[in-house]
């Protein structure tokens, strides 16, 4: 399994990354190496082995349904690139 | 035209679960707070934070899934669904992909007016996920920015996906109404559509026959459905629109193939204009790049726990309707009216019916007089002025002949006004049984004083006797109008 330039273009689009042609070439090469490396796992015989859904052997970790204080609004908005003191401001979202 | 095609409908319902805090953090889920006052580093997606599942949210989801007759797999996990949108601060939604917490259930629907045959709508799955935030766009401000409020982000949401088993807008509406009723009865959500606690998307396409070939038009997902009425209207509109589109694209064969190969489209319902409009093309499901969320532990639910949840379920609307029919002799329509009002009203009815021993009369009083007053007063049954015990007393007093039915409504009004029992109301109104001989004396007196009316009746104008009833009531308010009429006609017939 090796990665094509088209695969990387698609992933970049989904990740909202704009790559130059040079970057795309570099990324295709590097990502392909990573994928090929991980692909070695395919050589292991996994017949009859339960698929693993989680890396840690724990389940049923719950918290009680009790409200605790939220962040003050100023603190919540502090990292927003643009705010009006009430909400985060983003370019107009229309429809949907 | 009605048989030219079959409308095929599947519904996706999102219901906010009635927890105090969010699904993965302890921020409040209270509706209506000032924007961005109910968020924390977990729900606004700060690096290094860890989500922890709300136990109550899982329990409410489990209760719902069991009530919807779903299978509950022993093992379930949560996955990250990746997409970029301003109201999704983490860049992914924690949802469930290949191992949802429940699947393969059903909900039965019927129509009290018999517009369609009762049917079982299959449910593909119900899974627990987090809600997104809200973007507010001020239309008046034109091209201005959108404002993002993340208070809703992380509110527990159960997504319930039906099979495309519905065949008309009426069936879709019935499904939603039954779903809402069920969710309310089991107490998992307030189902307030205005506040977005219950939301719905509809998948619609047409099945039709073209020169002996079975055709399925491309599926359209309709969003922005803000009321049950909107769901009905949008489905009706969309079916007609798709049929027109099919007719325009059915020939030549090349155009047809191209049309039928179109991917699923998303359209938004414009309630004011009464039309659906195309929205962004839906990304393929593989584009969401789901993978198991490594921050969340899976949940294991054993069969005995599921069994305990099943046993703890309250009586569901369908079972209650059946009991009202079988044990109380009510018709489908009456049972439906009562059950649709909610459990508290049904309990009130049951108390009146049991207390009076007359379930039919109890039903008439509750569905007519009680509901009318509640509607006028814009109040609920727990604030109602006549206790179930007192209404049962009233029904009984009528049945025992202690209270003439002609004056029952007056007694009801007195009981409603001062909360008294029927005996007190009877005393207050001075109601007493008038024995028949006294009534006959009264009628003779009236006939003697009104020779014109007697003559009219003898000429065949029976309705003329009506004028005497008013006079009789004036002389004795306890005179039963029906009886007065009957006696007068009898006396005139006998030549007075």
Contacts between the chains, C-beta under 8 A, distances in Angstrom:
chain1	res1	chain2	res2	distance
A	14	B	82	7.4
A	14	B	287	6.0
A	14	B	289	6.9
A	16	B	84	5.5
A	53	B	75	7.2
A	53	B	77	4.7
A	53	B	99	6.8
A	53	B	292	5.6
A	53	B	298	5.7
A	54	B	77	6.5
A	54	B	292	6.4
A	54	B	294	7.4
A	54	B	297	6.6
A	54	B	298	5.3
A	55	B	294	6.4
A	56	B	297	7.1
A	58	B	297	4.8
A	59	B	297	5.4
A	59	B	298	5.1
A	59	B	299	6.2
A	59	B	300	4.6
A	60	B	297	6.8
A	60	B	299	5.6
A	60	B	300	6.0
A	61	B	52	6.3
A	61	B	53	6.6
A	61	B	296	7.8
A	61	B	297	4.2
A	62	B	52	7.2
A	62	B	53	5.3
A	62	B	54	7.2
A	62	B	55	3.7
A	62	B	58	6.9
A	63	B	26	7.0
A	63	B	52	4.3
A	63	B	53	6.9
A	63	B	54	6.1
A	63	B	55	6.6
A	64	B	55	6.3
A	64	B	56	7.7
A	65	B	19	5.0
A	65	B	20	5.3
A	65	B	21	5.4
A	65	B	54	5.3
A	65	B	55	6.5
A	65	B	56	3.7
A	65	B	57	7.1
A	66	B	20	6.9
A	66	B	21	6.4
A	66	B	26	6.3
A	67	B	20	5.1
A	67	B	21	4.8
A	67	B	26	5.9
A	67	B	27	7.3
A	67	B	28	4.7
A	68	B	21	7.5
A	68	B	26	3.9
A	68	B	27	7.6
A	70	B	27	4.7
A	70	B	28	6.9
A	70	B	37	6.4
A	70	B	38	5.0
A	70	B	39	5.7
A	70	B	40	5.2
A	71	B	39	5.9
A	71	B	40	5.3
A	71	B	41	7.2
A	71	B	44	8.0
A	73	B	34	7.3
A	73	B	35	7.9
A	73	B	36	5.1
A	73	B	37	5.3
A	76	B	36	5.3
A	76	B	37	8.0
A	76	B	39	4.9
A	76	B	40	7.9
A	76	B	44	6.3
A	76	B	150	7.5
A	77	B	36	6.2
A	82	B	145	7.4
A	84	B	147	6.6
A	86	B	34	7.5
A	86	B	35	5.2
A	86	B	36	6.9
A	86	B	147	6.8
A	87	B	35	4.9
A	87	B	36	5.9
A	87	B	136	7.1
A	87	B	147	3.7
A	87	B	148	5.3
A	87	B	149	5.3
A	88	B	36	7.6
A	88	B	86	7.5
A	88	B	147	7.1
A	88	B	148	4.1
A	88	B	150	7.5
A	89	B	145	4.2
A	89	B	146	7.4
A	89	B	147	6.1
A	89	B	148	7.6
A	90	B	86	4.3
A	90	B	135	7.4
A	90	B	145	6.2
A	90	B	146	5.4
A	90	B	148	5.9
A	91	B	145	6.5
A	91	B	146	7.2
A	92	B	137	6.0
A	92	B	143	6.1
A	92	B	144	6.8
A	92	B	145	6.2
A	92	B	146	5.2
A	93	B	86	5.9
A	93	B	87	7.9
A	93	B	135	4.5
A	93	B	137	5.9
A	93	B	146	4.2
A	94	B	137	6.5
A	95	B	268	5.8
A	95	B	277	7.8
A	95	B	279	5.5
A	95	B	280	7.7
A	96	B	223	6.6
A	96	B	224	7.7
A	96	B	266	7.6
A	96	B	268	6.5
A	96	B	279	5.3
A	96	B	280	6.6
